[in-house]
């Protein structure tokens, strides 16, 4: 499937793109979906990242040598 991407400028995507990811965030920051930075970026680019918050006690970051 060919990407529906503009060669230059904004929006980046000609039609909405919604990739999914998981992440850990500081509880004081609130949900990513409520953060104005990410709302504005999604409107400007046409890319709305769907983030699933992972509790801090379940999130184990990889160390530099874990991928070997």
N, C-alpha and C positions, 0 to 999 in steps of 0.2 A: 504494500500500500504506500503510495507516495504521500509525503507529508504536505499538509496544507499550510505552508509557511511562506511569509513574505520574504523576499530577498533582502530588503533593507527597511529601516524605519519601524514605526509602530502602527498598528499592533503587530506583534511577531507572528501570531497565528491568525489565519484568515477566518477560521471557525474555532469555537472554544476547544481547548485541550485541557484535560483534567487528570494529570498524572497523580498517582498515589504514593505516599511515603509514610514512614513512621519516624517519630522524633521524640526527644525528651525536651521539656521546657521547664523553666523555673516557675513554680506554682504562683508566684506573685505577678507574673506577666499575664495570666489569663489565657484562654484558648487562642490559638493562632487565627481561627476564623473571625475573631473579634478585633484583631489588630489592624489598625488603619493602614499601616505600611503594606501589608499583604493584600488588603482589599483594593487599594489604589494600584498596586502592581498588577493584580489580576485584570482590572479594568483596562489598564494601559496596554498590556501585552496580549491579552486573550488567553493567558495560561493561568489556570486556577489550581494550585497544588492542593490536593486533598491530604491533610496531615492527620495521622492517628497518633495521639499522645500515648507514650509508653511510660508507666510509673517508674520513678527513679530507681526503685529497688529491683526492677526487672531489666533495666537498661544496662547492658555491659558493653562498654566501648571496646573496640578491637585495639590491641596493642600493635606496634609497628611490626612485630615478627609473627603475629597470629595468622596471617594469610599465607605463610609459606607452606 
